[in-house]
Amino acid sequence: EKAVARARKHMIIVPITSLGPDRPYELVRDIPVVVQPSDSGFIATFFDANVNMSGETQEEAVENMKGLLVDLLEDLEGEPATKLGPKPKRQLRTLRAVMRRAKS
């Protein structure tokens, strides 16, 4: 229990409000990402989509998460729906609920 309390103490929630100007997607709503220390830096987790990404700093972990979200959405959209299992289908639904292709 002490370890869990310590982990919660160092955990922060960072709302991703933009994916950045160099990415072809925009957010429909903010994405809440939990950032917590790990042995080698920090881990950012978007629990709704069941994905996480690491980085040496909190900022790097969040930036890496932004890239992962874009890559994952593109990969999942590139697959026929019939080839996706339950977890990837759920991830695709979740990502489509928070992201969309930016209008040019």
Buried (B, 14 or more C-beta within 10 A) or exposed (E): EEEEEEEEEEEEEBEBEEBEEEBEBEBEEEBBBBBBBEEEEBBBBBEBBEBBBBBEEBEBBBBBBBEBBBEBBEEBEEEEEEEBEEEBEBBBEBBEEBBEEEEE
